Amino acid sequence: MTEVFTMAAGHPRWEETAAFAERCSWRAGPELARQMRSGVLTDWERVFAVAEDGRIAGFCTLTRYDELPPERGLSPFVGFVFVDEAFRGRRLSGRLIEEAARYAASLGFANLYVMSGEEGLYEKFGFAPIGWEKTIYGPTERLFVLPLAPGKEAP
């Protein structure tokens, strides 16, 4: 059975997800764990986790900003998309992104953004590339957008 959790601090699976992120094979996982434990995620920002048969298998976030400088005025971003190697090929990334998009739309956002160096991944989930942007870390990555509900005002 596959379950997707929309979590804020205090959720029953929050610490379990942070521990999973901390020990996952992706180098960005420990940074997500640090952010979860330090209270950096606030307001409407969320962590989404997917579980297969009760085991955490992956995660992503929905945040106000990501790697794009805030001055660009774009928000929100899906980020930290990761599925453990043992669970890949089951469309779990898609489930996570769908849940993040549904939540963003429920908040009134018209678009969802992602920054990525990946080719062909986010297009599978309906994102369209809209340009190359320098990240806050220095490298240039592609900026993608997923229209949610045109004409709505963002919070």
Contact map, one row per residue, 1 for C-alpha under 8 A:
11100000000000000000000000000000000000000000000000011100000000000000000000000000000000000000000000000000000000000000000000000000000000000000000000000000000
11110000000000000000000000000000000000000000000001111100000000000000000000000000000000000000000000000000000000000000000000000000000000000000000000000000000
11111000000000000000000000000000000000000000000001110100000000000000000000000000000000000000000000000000000000000000000000000000000000000000000000000000000
01111100000000000000000000000000000000000000000111100000000000000000000000000000000000000000001100100000000000000000000000000000000000000000000000000000000
00111110000000000000000000000000000000000000000111000000000000000000000000000000000000000000000000000000000000000000000000000000000000000000000000000000000
00011111000000000000000000000000000000000000011110000000000000000000000000000000000000000000000000100000000000000000000000000000000000000000000000000000000
00001111101011000000000000000000000000000000011110000000000000000000000000000000000000000000000000000000000000000000000000000000000000000000000000000000000
00000111111001000000000000000000000000001000111000000000000000000000000000000000000000000000000000000000000000000000000000000000000000000000000000000000000
00000011111001000000000000000000000100100000000000000000000000000000000000000000000000000000000000000000000000000000000000000000000000000000000000000000000
00000001111101000000000000000000000000000000000000000000000000000000000000000000000000000000000000000000000000000000000000000000000000000000000000000000000
00000011111111000000000000000000000000000000000000000000000000000000000000000000000000000000000000000000000000000000000000000000000000000000000000000000000
00000000011111100000000000000000000000000000000000000000000000000000000000000000000000000000000000000000000000000000000000000000000000000000000000000000000
00000010001111111000000000000000000000000000000000000000000000000000000000000000000000000000000000000000000000000000000000000000000000000000000000000000000
00000011111111111100000000000000000100000000000000000000000000000000000000000000000000000000000000000000000000000000000000000000000000000000000000000000000
00000000000111111110000000000000000010000000000000000000000000000000000000000000000000000000000000000000000000000000000000000000000000000000000000000000000
00000000000011111111000000000000000000000000000000000001000000000000000000000000000000000000000000000000000000000000000000000000000000000000000000000000000
00000000000011111111100000000000100000000000000010000001001000000000000000000000000000000000000000000000000000000000000000000000000000000000000000000000000
00000000000001111111110000000001110110000000000000000000000000000000000000000000000000000000000000000000000000000000000000000000000000000000000000000000000
00000000000000111111111000000000100000000000000000000000000000000000000000000000000000000000000000000000000000000000000000000000000000000000000000000000000
00000000000000011111111100000000000000000000000000000001000000000000000000000000000000000000000000000000000000000000000000000000000000000000000000000000000
00000000000000001111111100001101100000000000000000000000001000000000000000000000000000000000000000000000000000000000000000000000000000000000000000000000000
00000000000000000111111100001111110000000000000000000000000000000000000000000000000000000000000000000000000000000000000000000000000000000000000000000000000
00000000000000000011111110001100000000000000000000000000000000000000000000000000000000000000000000000000000000000000000000000000000000000000000000000000000
00000000000000000001111111101100000000000000000000000000000000000000000000000000000100000000000000000000000000000000000000000000000000000000000000000000000
00000000000000000000001111101000000000000000000000000000000000000000000000000000000100000000000000000000000000000000000000000000000000000000000000000000000
00000000000000000000000111111000000000000000000000000000000000000000000000000000010000000000000000000000000000000000000000000000000000000000000000000000000
00000000000000000000000111111100000000000000000000000000000000000000000000000000000000000000000000000000000000000000000000000000000000000000000000000000000
00000000000000000000000001111111000000000000000000000000000000000000000000000001000000000000000000000000000000000000000000000000000000000000000000000000000
00000000000000000000111111111111100000000000000000000000000000000000000000000001000000000000000000000000000000000000000000000000000000000000000000000000000
00000000000000000000111100111111110000000000000000000000000000000000000000000000000000000000000000000000000000000000000000000000000000000000000000000000000
00000000000000000000010000011111111000000000000000000000000000000000000000000000000000000000000000000000000000000000000000000000000000000000000000000000000
00000000000000000100110000011111111100000000000000000000000000000000000000000001000000000000000000000000000000000000000000000000000000000000000000000000000
00000000000000001110110000001111111110000000000000000000000000000000000000000000000000000000000000000000000000000000000000000000000000000000000000000000000
00000000000000000100010000000111111111000000000000000000000000000000000000000000000000000000000000000000000000000000000000000000000000000000000000000000000
00000000000000000000000000000011111111111000000000000000000000000000000000000000000000000000000000000000000000000000000000000000000000000000000000000000000
00000000100001000100000000000001111111111000000000000000000000000000000000000000000000000000000000000000000000000000000000000000000000000000000000000000000
00000000000000100100000000000000111111110000000000000000000000000000000000000000000000000000000000000000000000000000000000000000000000000000000000000000000
00000000000000000000000000000000011111110000000000000000000000000000000000000000000000000000000000000000000000000000000000000000000000000000000000000000000
00000000100000000000000000000000001111111100000000000000000000000000000000000000000000000000000000000000000000000000000000000000000000000000000000000000000
00000000000000000000000000000000001111111100000000000000000000000000000000000000000000000000000000000000000000000000000000000000000000000000000000000000000
00000001000000000000000000000000001100111110110000000000000000100000000000000000000000000000000000000000000000000000000000000000000000000000000000000000000
00000000000000000000000000000000000000111111110000000000000000000000000000000000000000000000000000000000000000000000000000000000000000000000000000000000000
00000000000000000000000000000000000000001111100000000000000000000000000000000000000000000000000000000000000000000000000000000000000000000000000000000000000
00000000000000000000000000000000000000000111110000000000000000100000000000000000000000000000000000000000000000000000000000000000000000000000000000000000000
00000001000000000000000000000000000000001111111000000000000011110000000000000000000000000000000000000000000000000000000000000000000000000000000000000000000
00000111000000000000000000000000000000001101111100000000000011100000000000000000000000000000000000000000000000000000000000000000000000000000000000000000000
00000111000000000000000000000000000000000000111110000000001111000000000000000000000000000000000000000000000000000000000000000000000000000000000000000000000
00011110000000000000000000000000000000000000011111000000001111000000000000000000000000000000000100110000000000000000000000000000000000000000000000000000000
00011110000000001000000000000000000000000000001111100001111100000000000000000000000000000000000100000000000000000000000000000000000000000000000000000000000
01111000000000000000000000000000000000000000000111110001111000000000000000000000000000000001001100000000000000000000000000000000000000000000000000000000000
01110000000000000000000000000000000000000000000011111111110000000000000000000000000000000000000000000000000000000000000000000000000000000000000000000000000
11100000000000000000000000000000000000000000000001111111100000000000000000000000000000000000000000000000000000000000000000000000000000000000000000000000000
11000000000000000000000000000000000000000000000000111110000000000000000000000000000000000000000000000000000000000000000000000000000000000000000000000000000
11100000000000000000000000000000000000000000000000111111000000000000000000000000000000000000000000000000000000000000000000000000000000000000000000000000000
00000000000000000000000000000000000000000000000000111111100000000000000000000000000000000000000000000000000000000000000000000000000000000000000000000000000
00000000000000011001000000000000000000000000000011110111110000000000000000000000000000000000000000000000000000000000000000000000000000000000000000000000000
00000000000000000000000000000000000000000000000011110011111000000000000000000000001100100000000000000000000000000000000000000000000000000000000000000000000
00000000000000000000000000000000000000000000000011100001111100000000000000000000111100000001100000000000000000000000000000000000000000000000000000000000000
00000000000000001000100000000000000000000000001111000000111110000000000000000001111000000000000100000000000000000000000000000000000000000000000000000000000
00000000000000000000000000000000000000000000001110000000011111000000000000000111110000000000000110000000000000000000000000000000000000000000000000000000000
00000000000000000000000000000000000000000000111100000000001111100000000000001111100000000000000000010000000000000000000000000000000000000000000000000000000
00000000000000000000000000000000000000000000111100000000000111110000000000011110000000000000000000010001000000000000000000000000000000000000000000000000000
00000000000000000000000000000000000000001001110000000000000011111100000000111110000000000000000000000000000000000000000000000000000000000000000000000000000
00000000000000000000000000000000000000000000100000000000000001111100000000111000000000000000000000000000000000000000000000000000000000000000000000000000000
00000000000000000000000000000000000000000000000000000000000000111111110001111000000000000000000000000000000000000000000000000000000000000000000000000000000
00000000000000000000000000000000000000000000000000000000000000111111100000001110000000000000000000000000000000000110000000000000000000000000000000000000000
00000000000000000000000000000000000000000000000000000000000000001111100000000000000000000000000000000000000000000010000000000000000000111000000000000000000
00000000000000000000000000000000000000000000000000000000000000001111110100000000000000000000000000000000000000000010000000000000000011110000000000000000000
00000000000000000000000000000000000000000000000000000000000000001111111100000000000000000000000000000000000000000000000000000000000000110000000000000000000
00000000000000000000000000000000000000000000000000000000000000001001111111000000000000000000000000000000000000000000000000000000000000000000000000000000000
00000000000000000000000000000000000000000000000000000000000000000000111110000000000000000000000000000000000000000000000000000000000000000000000000000000000
00000000000000000000000000000000000000000000000000000000000000000001111111000000000000000000000000000000000000000000000000000000000000000000000000000000000
00000000000000000000000000000000000000000000000000000000000000000000011111100000000000000000000000000000000000000000000000000000000000000000000000000000000
00000000000000000000000000000000000000000000000000000000000000001000010111110000000000000000000000000000000000001000000000000000000000000000000000000000000
00000000000000000000000000000000000000000000000000000000000000111000000011111000000000000000000000000000000000111000000000000000000000000000000000000000000
00000000000000000000000000000000000000000000000000000000000001111000000001111100000000000000000000000001000010111000000000000000000000000000000000000000000
00000000000000000000000000000000000000000000000000000000000011111100000000111110000000000000000000000000000000011110000000000000000000000000000000000000000
00000000000000000000000000000000000000000000000000000000000111100100000000011111100000000000000010010000000000011100000000000000000000000000000000000000000
00000000000000000000000000000000000000000000000000000000000111100100000000001111100000000000000000000000000000000110000000000000000000000000000000000000000
00000000000000000000000000011001000000000000000000000000001110000000000000000111110000000000000000000000000000000000000000000000000000000000000000000000000
00000000000000000000000000000000000000000000000000000000011110000000000000000111111000000000100000000000000000000000000000000000000000000000000000000000000
00000000000000000000000001000000000000000000000000000000011100000000000000000001111100000000100000000000000000000000000000000000000000000000000000000000000
00000000000000000000000000000000000000000000000000000000111000000000000000000000111110110001100000000000000000000000000000000000000000000000000000000000000
00000000000000000000000110000000000000000000000000000000110000000000000000000000011111110000000000000000000000000000000000000000000000000000000000000000000
00000000000000000000000000000000000000000000000000000000000000000000000000000000001111110000000000000000000000000000000000000000000000000000000000000000000
00000000000000000000000000000000000000000000000000000000000000000000000000000000000111110000000000000000000000000000000000000000000000000000000000000000000
00000000000000000000000000000000000000000000000000000000100000000000000000000000001111111101000000000000000000000000000000000000000000000000000000000000000
00000000000000000000000000000000000000000000000000000000000000000000000000000000001111111111000000000000000000000000000000000000000000000000000000000000000
00000000000000000000000000000000000000000000000000000000000000000000000000000000000000111111000000000000000000000000000000000000000000000000000000000000000
00000000000000000000000000000000000000000000000000000000000000000000000000000000000000111111000000000000000000000000000000000000000000000000000000000000000
00000000000000000000000000000000000000000000000000000000000000000000000000000000000000011111111000000000000000000000000000000000000000000000000000000000000
00000000000000000000000000000000000000000000000001000000010000000000000000000000001000111111111100000000000000000000000000000000000000000000000000000000000
00000000000000000000000000000000000000000000000000000000010000000000000000000000111000000011111110000000000000000000000000000000000000000000000000000000000
00000000000000000000000000000000000000000000000000000000000000000000000000000000000000000011111111000000000000000000000000001000000000000000000000000000000
00010000000000000000000000000000000000000000000001000000000000000000000000000000000000000011111111100000000000000000000000000000000000000000000000000000000
00010000000000000000000000000000000000000000000111000000001100000000000000000000000000000001111111110000000000000000000000000000000000000000000000000000000
00000000000000000000000000000000000000000000000000000000000100000000000000000100000000000000111111111000000000000000000000001000000000000000000000000000000
00000000000000000000000000000000000000000000000000000000000000000000000000000000000000000000011111111100000000000000000000000000000000000000000000000000000
00010100000000000000000000000000000000000000000100000000000000000000000000000000000000000000001111111110000000000000000000000000000000000000000000000000000
00000000000000000000000000000000000000000000000100000000000011000000000000000100000000000000000111111111000000000000000000000000000000000000000000000000000
00000000000000000000000000000000000000000000000000000000000000000000000000000000000000000000000011111111100000010000000000000000000000000000000000010000000
00000000000000000000000000000000000000000000000000000000000000000000000000000000000000000000000001111111110000000000000000000000000000000000000000000000000
00000000000000000000000000000000000000000000000000000000000000000000000000000000000000000000000000111111111000000000000000000000000000000000000000000000000
00000000000000000000000000000000000000000000000000000000000001000000000000010000000000000000000000011111111110010000000000000000000000000000000000000000000
00000000000000000000000000000000000000000000000000000000000000000000000000000000000000000000000000001111111111100000000000000000000000000000000000011000000
00000000000000000000000000000000000000000000000000000000000000000000000000000000000000000000000000000111111110000000000000000000000000000000000000000000000
00000000000000000000000000000000000000000000000000000000000000000000000000000000000000000000000000000011111110000000000000000000000000000000000000000000011
00000000000000000000000000000000000000000000000000000000000000000000000000000000000000000000000000000001111111000000000000000000000000000000000000001001111
00000000000000000000000000000000000000000000000000000000000000000000000000010000000000000000000000000001111111110000000000000000000000000000000000011001111
00000000000000000000000000000000000000000000000000000000000000000000000000000000000000000000000000000000100111110000000000000000000000000000000000111111110
00000000000000000000000000000000000000000000000000000000000000000000000000110000000000000000000000000000100011111000000000000000000000000000000011111100000
00000000000000000000000000000000000000000000000000000000000000000000000000111100000000000000000000001001000011111100000000000000000000000000000011110000000
00000000000000000000000000000000000000000000000000000000000000000000000001111100000000000000000000000000000000111110000000000000000000000000001111000000000
00000000000000000000000000000000000000000000000000000000000000000100000000001110000000000000000000000000000000011111000000000000000000000000001110000000000
00000000000000000000000000000000000000000000000000000000000000000111000000001010000000000000000000000000000000001111100000000000000000000000111100000000000
00000000000000000000000000000000000000000000000000000000000000000000000000000000000000000000000000000000000000000111110000000000000000000000111100000000000
00000000000000000000000000000000000000000000000000000000000000000000000000000000000000000000000000000000000000000011111000000000000000000000110000000000000
00000000000000000000000000000000000000000000000000000000000000000000000000000000000000000000000000000000000000000001111111000000000000000000000000000000000
00000000000000000000000000000000000000000000000000000000000000000000000000000000000000000000000000000000000000000000111111000000000000000000000000000000000
00000000000000000000000000000000000000000000000000000000000000000000000000000000000000000000000000000000000000000000011111110000000000000000000000000000000
00000000000000000000000000000000000000000000000000000000000000000000000000000000000000000000000000000000000000000000011111111000000000000000000000000000000
00000000000000000000000000000000000000000000000000000000000000000000000000000000000000000000000000000000000000000000011111111111000000000000000100000000000
00000000000000000000000000000000000000000000000000000000000000000000000000000000000000000000000000000000000000000000000111111111100000000000000000000000000
00000000000000000000000000000000000000000000000000000000000000000000000000000000000000000000000000000000000000000000000111111110000000000000000000000000000
00000000000000000000000000000000000000000000000000000000000000000000000000000000000000000000010010000000000000000000000011111110000000000000000000000000000
00000000000000000000000000000000000000000000000000000000000000000000000000000000000000000000000000000000000000000000000001111111000000000000000001000000000
00000000000000000000000000000000000000000000000000000000000000000000000000000000000000000000000000000000000000000000000001111111100000000000000111100000000
00000000000000000000000000000000000000000000000000000000000000000000000000000000000000000000000000000000000000000000000001100111110000000000000111000000000
00000000000000000000000000000000000000000000000000000000000000000000000000000000000000000000000000000000000000000000000000100011111000000000011110000000000
00000000000000000000000000000000000000000000000000000000000000000000000000000000000000000000000000000000000000000000000000000001111100000000011110000000000
00000000000000000000000000000000000000000000000000000000000000000000000000000000000000000000000000000000000000000000000000000000111110000000011100000000000
00000000000000000000000000000000000000000000000000000000000000000000000000000000000000000000000000000000000000000000000000000000011111000001111000000000000
00000000000000000000000000000000000000000000000000000000000000000001000000000000000000000000000000000000000000000000000000000000001111100001111000000000000
00000000000000000000000000000000000000000000000000000000000000000001000000000000000000000000000000000000000000000000000000000000000111111111100000000000000
00000000000000000000000000000000000000000000000000000000000000000011100000000000000000000000000000000000000000000000000000000000000011111111100000000000000
00000000000000000000000000000000000000000000000000000000000000000011100000000000000000000000000000000000000000000000000000000000000001111110000000000000000
00000000000000000000000000000000000000000000000000000000000000000010000000000000000000000000000000000000000000000000000000000000000001111110000000000000000
00000000000000000000000000000000000000000000000000000000000000000000000000000000000000000000000000000000000000000000000000000000000001111111000000000000000
00000000000000000000000000000000000000000000000000000000000000000000000000000000000000000000000000000000000000000000000000000000000001111111100000000000000
00000000000000000000000000000000000000000000000000000000000000000000000000000000000000000000000000000000000000000000000000000000000111100111110000000000000
00000000000000000000000000000000000000000000000000000000000000000000000000000000000000000000000000000000000000000011100000000000000111100011111000000000000
00000000000000000000000000000000000000000000000000000000000000000000000000000000000000000000000000000000000000000011100000000000111110000001111100000000000
00000000000000000000000000000000000000000000000000000000000000000000000000000000000000000000000000000000000000001111000000000000111110000000111110000000000
00000000000000000000000000000000000000000000000000000000000000000000000000000000000000000000000000000000000000001111000001000011111000000000011111000000000
00000000000000000000000000000000000000000000000000000000000000000000000000000000000000000000000000000000000000111100000000000011110000000000001111100000000
00000000000000000000000000000000000000000000000000000000000000000000000000000000000000000000000000000000000000111000000000000111000000000000000111110000000
00000000000000000000000000000000000000000000000000000000000000000000000000000000000000000000000000000000000001110000000000000010000000000000000011111100000
00000000000000000000000000000000000000000000000000000000000000000000000000000000000000000000000000001000100011110000000000000000000000000000000001111100000
00000000000000000000000000000000000000000000000000000000000000000000000000000000000000000000000000000000100111100000000000000000000000000000000000111111000
00000000000000000000000000000000000000000000000000000000000000000000000000000000000000000000000000000000000001100000000000000000000000000000000000111111000
00000000000000000000000000000000000000000000000000000000000000000000000000000000000000000000000000000000000001000000000000000000000000000000000000001111100
00000000000000000000000000000000000000000000000000000000000000000000000000000000000000000000000000000000000111000000000000000000000000000000000000001111110
00000000000000000000000000000000000000000000000000000000000000000000000000000000000000000000000000000000000111000000000000000000000000000000000000000011111
00000000000000000000000000000000000000000000000000000000000000000000000000000000000000000000000000000000001111000000000000000000000000000000000000000001111
00000000000000000000000000000000000000000000000000000000000000000000000000000000000000000000000000000000001110000000000000000000000000000000000000000000111
